[in-house]
Amino acid sequence: MTPIDTIIRSFEPISLAQMESVKLMNRIDTKFVVPLAVLPAILQAAEADYYAQQIDGKRIATYDTMYYDTDSLDMYLRHHDRQLVRQKIRIRQYVDSHLTFLEIKRKNNKGRTNKKRIPVPGFDITADTPSVLKHKRKDDEPVTVETFIDAKSRYRWADISPHLRTMFRRITLVNKAKTERLTIDMNLQWDNVLNGEKKTYPNLVIIELKRDGNVTSPMMDIMLTHRIKPLKISKYCIGIALTTPGIKQNRFKKKIRLIEKLLNES
């Protein structure tokens, strides 16, 4: 058992059912990047103020995600070019809880993130079939991946395809006031499904604070104590930049250099 496993076991647990009131599907996100070696100290400082999500006795969950984009990588390029209004479309498998969701994440010009999702049980993230049903609406018309995206997204299902598979392990914390969620992603792996390029950052940790507005956060104080500043970062965009030779990435080069510097110094 690693030090991180030992520390996270000392947190009070919270179940998925108990977390229903802290979904934060419309929120403000603040992200931080730290070396894995720093994480034990951060977790120890957070123990008194946070619950740890527990599923079937596990406190660290495995996530497997397929990101979709257009042939011209419009979603990636809108983010790169600082377009305030943008979207990400993905199908994510919550491996340990045996749940799979199609998720559309929207960022608006106020900096808020809104997420809409539907369950797609049994969906193979390596396939591009739109045949999975969510449920039947009141008029008994089936809702498929295709109809959901066409109705809720600026993109059509016919115009997007799988581009990047992302895998990581996640710790999810909820503050005891239940006003925020904190996700801690480790052992990040990217697999570009178009060209076969792969990249792994086993010693990188991305911490994301999710709040409904700028409410007081114990984690913000912990980060200040450790002199860790927020960093705007997208796992999808960094993964595309790292695995797509020749792609436009000027805006992300500084962040990639910062990440690699942090890892080299740890």
C-alpha positions as CSV (number, residue, x, y, z in Angstrom):
1,M,0.0,0.0,0.0
2,T,1.4,3.4,-1.0
3,P,1.5,6.4,1.3
4,I,-1.3,8.0,-0.7
5,D,-3.5,4.8,-0.2
6,T,-2.8,4.9,3.5
7,I,-3.6,8.6,3.9
8,I,-6.8,8.5,1.8
9,R,-8.0,5.5,3.9
10,S,-7.9,7.8,7.0
11,F,-10.6,10.2,5.5
12,E,-14.2,9.9,6.5
13,P,-16.0,8.2,3.6
14,I,-18.9,9.5,1.5
15,S,-21.0,7.4,-0.8
16,L,-22.2,8.2,-4.3
17,A,-25.8,8.5,-3.0
18,Q,-24.6,10.9,-0.3
19,M,-22.9,13.0,-3.0
20,E,-26.1,13.5,-5.0
21,S,-26.5,17.0,-3.6
22,V,-23.0,18.1,-4.7
23,K,-23.2,17.3,-8.4
24,L,-22.2,20.9,-9.4
25,M,-23.1,20.4,-13.1
26,N,-22.9,24.2,-13.4
27,R,-19.8,25.5,-11.7
28,I,-16.6,27.4,-11.6
29,D,-13.4,25.2,-11.9
30,T,-10.0,26.0,-10.5
31,K,-7.1,23.7,-11.5
32,F,-3.7,23.0,-10.1
33,V,-0.8,20.9,-11.3
34,V,1.6,19.3,-8.8
35,P,4.2,16.5,-8.8
36,L,3.0,13.2,-7.2
37,A,5.6,13.6,-4.5
38,V,3.8,16.6,-3.1
39,L,0.3,15.0,-2.9
40,P,0.7,13.2,0.4
41,A,1.3,16.5,2.2
42,I,-1.7,18.1,0.5
43,L,-3.9,15.1,1.5
44,Q,-2.8,15.2,5.1
45,A,-3.6,18.9,5.3
46,A,-7.1,18.2,3.8
47,E,-8.2,15.3,6.0
48,A,-10.0,17.3,8.6
49,D,-12.1,19.3,6.1
50,Y,-13.0,16.7,3.4
51,Y,-14.8,13.4,2.9
52,A,-13.4,10.8,0.4
53,Q,-15.7,9.2,-2.1
54,Q,-15.9,5.5,-1.6
55,I,-17.3,3.0,-4.1
56,D,-17.3,-0.7,-3.2
57,G,-14.7,-0.1,-0.5
58,K,-12.4,1.8,-3.0
59,R,-11.2,5.3,-2.5
60,I,-9.2,5.6,-5.8
61,A,-11.2,5.1,-8.9
62,T,-10.2,4.3,-12.5
63,Y,-11.5,6.4,-15.4
64,D,-11.4,5.6,-19.1
65,T,-12.5,8.4,-21.5
66,M,-12.8,8.8,-25.2
67,Y,-12.9,12.4,-26.5
68,Y,-14.6,13.3,-29.8
69,D,-13.8,16.1,-32.2
70,T,-14.2,17.1,-35.8
71,D,-11.8,16.1,-38.5
72,S,-10.3,19.6,-38.3
73,L,-10.0,19.4,-34.4
74,D,-12.4,22.4,-34.0
75,M,-12.9,21.8,-30.3
76,Y,-9.2,21.7,-29.6
77,L,-8.5,24.7,-31.8
78,R,-11.3,26.9,-30.2
79,H,-9.7,26.2,-26.8
80,H,-6.2,26.9,-28.2
81,D,-7.3,30.2,-29.8
82,R,-8.8,31.4,-26.5
83,Q,-12.5,31.3,-27.6
84,L,-14.4,31.8,-24.4
85,V,-17.4,29.8,-25.5
86,R,-16.4,26.2,-26.3
87,Q,-17.4,22.6,-25.8
88,K,-15.9,19.2,-25.2
89,I,-17.7,15.9,-26.0
90,R,-16.6,12.7,-24.4
91,I,-17.8,9.2,-23.4
92,R,-16.5,8.3,-20.0
93,Q,-16.4,5.0,-18.3
94,Y,-16.4,5.1,-14.5
95,V,-14.7,1.7,-14.4
96,D,-15.2,0.8,-10.7
97,S,-18.8,1.8,-10.5
98,H,-19.6,0.2,-13.9
99,L,-21.2,3.4,-15.2
100,T,-20.7,5.0,-18.6
101,F,-21.9,8.5,-19.6
102,L,-22.0,10.6,-22.7
103,E,-20.9,14.1,-21.4
104,I,-21.1,17.5,-23.1
105,K,-19.0,20.1,-21.3
106,R,-19.7,23.8,-22.1
107,K,-17.6,26.7,-21.1
108,N,-19.4,30.1,-21.3
109,N,-18.0,33.6,-21.6
110,K,-18.4,34.1,-17.8
111,G,-15.9,31.3,-17.1
112,R,-18.6,28.9,-15.8
113,T,-18.6,25.2,-16.8
114,N,-21.9,23.5,-17.5
115,K,-22.1,19.7,-18.0
116,K,-25.0,17.7,-19.5
117,R,-24.8,14.0,-19.6
118,I,-26.9,10.8,-20.3
119,P,-26.1,7.3,-19.2
120,V,-25.0,5.0,-22.1
121,P,-24.8,1.5,-20.4
122,G,-22.8,-1.0,-22.3
123,F,-21.3,1.6,-24.8
124,D,-18.0,0.6,-26.2
125,I,-15.8,3.7,-26.1
126,T,-13.7,2.4,-28.9
127,A,-16.7,2.2,-31.2
128,D,-18.5,5.0,-33.1
129,T,-22.0,3.5,-33.1
130,P,-24.8,5.8,-32.0
131,S,-27.2,2.9,-31.3
132,V,-27.1,3.0,-27.4
133,L,-30.4,4.1,-25.8
134,K,-30.6,6.3,-22.7
135,H,-34.3,5.9,-22.0
136,K,-37.7,6.6,-23.6
137,R,-39.1,10.1,-23.3
138,K,-42.7,10.8,-22.6
139,D,-43.6,10.5,-26.3
140,D,-41.8,7.1,-26.4
141,E,-39.2,8.4,-28.8
142,P,-35.8,6.7,-28.0
143,V,-32.9,9.0,-27.0
144,T,-29.7,7.9,-28.6
145,V,-26.1,9.2,-28.5
146,E,-26.8,10.8,-31.9
147,T,-30.1,12.5,-31.0
148,F,-28.7,13.8,-27.7
149,I,-25.6,15.4,-29.3
150,D,-27.6,16.8,-32.2
151,A,-30.0,18.4,-29.8
152,K,-27.7,19.6,-27.0
153,S,-24.4,20.4,-28.8
154,R,-23.2,22.9,-31.4
155,Y,-21.8,19.8,-33.2
156,R,-23.6,17.0,-35.0
157,W,-22.8,13.4,-34.3
158,A,-22.2,12.8,-38.0
159,D,-19.4,15.4,-37.9
160,I,-17.4,14.1,-35.0
161,S,-15.3,11.0,-34.3
162,P,-13.1,9.5,-31.6
163,H,-9.7,11.3,-31.4
164,L,-8.1,10.8,-27.9
165,R,-8.4,8.2,-25.3
166,T,-7.5,9.3,-21.8
167,M,-7.0,7.1,-18.7
168,F,-6.2,8.1,-15.2
169,R,-6.9,7.2,-11.5
170,R,-8.9,9.6,-9.5
171,I,-9.5,10.5,-5.8
172,T,-12.7,12.5,-5.3
173,L,-13.1,14.6,-2.1
174,V,-16.1,16.6,-0.9
175,N,-15.8,19.3,1.7
176,K,-17.8,18.8,4.8
177,A,-19.9,21.8,4.1
178,K,-20.8,20.1,0.8
179,T,-20.3,23.2,-1.2
180,E,-17.4,21.9,-3.4
181,R,-15.9,18.8,-5.0
182,L,-12.2,18.2,-5.4
183,T,-10.9,15.7,-8.0
184,I,-7.3,14.5,-7.9
185,D,-6.2,12.8,-11.1
186,M,-3.0,10.7,-11.2
187,N,-1.1,8.3,-13.6
188,L,-2.3,10.2,-16.7
189,Q,-2.1,8.3,-20.0
190,W,-3.1,9.6,-23.4
191,D,-3.6,7.4,-26.6
192,N,-4.2,9.2,-29.9
193,V,-6.5,6.8,-31.7
194,L,-5.8,8.3,-35.1
195,N,-2.0,8.0,-35.2
196,G,-1.2,5.6,-32.4
197,E,0.9,8.1,-30.5
198,K,1.0,7.6,-26.7
199,K,2.1,9.8,-23.8
200,T,2.2,9.0,-20.1
201,Y,2.8,11.3,-17.1
202,P,2.9,8.8,-14.1
203,N,4.2,11.5,-11.7
204,L,1.8,14.3,-12.6
205,V,-1.2,15.2,-10.5
206,I,-4.0,17.5,-11.8
207,I,-6.2,18.8,-8.9
208,E,-9.5,20.4,-9.9
209,L,-11.6,22.4,-7.4
210,K,-15.3,22.6,-8.5
211,R,-17.4,25.2,-6.8
212,D,-20.7,27.0,-7.3
213,G,-19.1,30.4,-7.3
214,N,-16.1,31.7,-5.2
215,V,-17.2,30.2,-1.9
216,T,-14.6,29.7,0.8
217,S,-12.5,26.7,0.1
218,P,-10.1,24.9,2.6
219,M,-8.2,23.6,-0.5
220,M,-7.4,27.1,-1.7
221,D,-5.8,27.8,1.7
222,I,-3.8,24.6,1.5
223,M,-2.5,25.5,-2.0
224,L,-1.6,28.9,-0.8
225,T,0.4,27.4,2.1
226,H,2.3,25.2,-0.4
227,R,2.8,28.1,-2.8
228,I,0.9,26.3,-5.6
229,K,-0.8,28.6,-8.0
230,P,-3.8,27.8,-10.2
231,L,-3.1,26.7,-13.8
232,K,-5.7,26.6,-16.5
233,I,-5.2,23.2,-18.1
234,S,-7.3,20.8,-20.2
235,K,-6.4,17.1,-20.2
236,Y,-7.9,16.8,-23.7
237,C,-5.9,19.7,-25.1
238,I,-2.6,18.8,-23.5
239,G,-3.1,15.2,-24.7
240,I,-3.7,16.3,-28.3
241,A,-0.7,18.7,-28.2
242,L,1.5,15.9,-26.9
243,T,0.4,13.2,-29.4
244,T,-0.3,15.1,-32.6
245,P,2.9,16.1,-34.5
246,G,2.6,19.4,-36.3
247,I,-0.6,20.5,-34.5
248,K,-1.0,24.2,-33.6
249,Q,0.0,24.4,-30.0
250,N,1.8,27.7,-29.3
251,R,-0.5,28.5,-26.4
252,F,0.1,25.2,-24.7
253,K,3.9,25.0,-25.1
254,K,4.6,27.1,-22.0
255,K,2.3,24.9,-19.9
256,I,3.9,21.7,-21.2
257,R,7.3,23.1,-20.3
258,L,6.1,24.0,-16.8
259,I,4.7,20.5,-16.3
260,E,8.0,18.9,-17.4
261,K,10.0,21.3,-15.2
262,L,7.8,20.4,-12.2
263,L,8.3,16.7,-12.8
264,N,12.1,17.0,-13.3
265,E,12.4,18.9,-10.1
266,S,10.4,16.5,-8.0
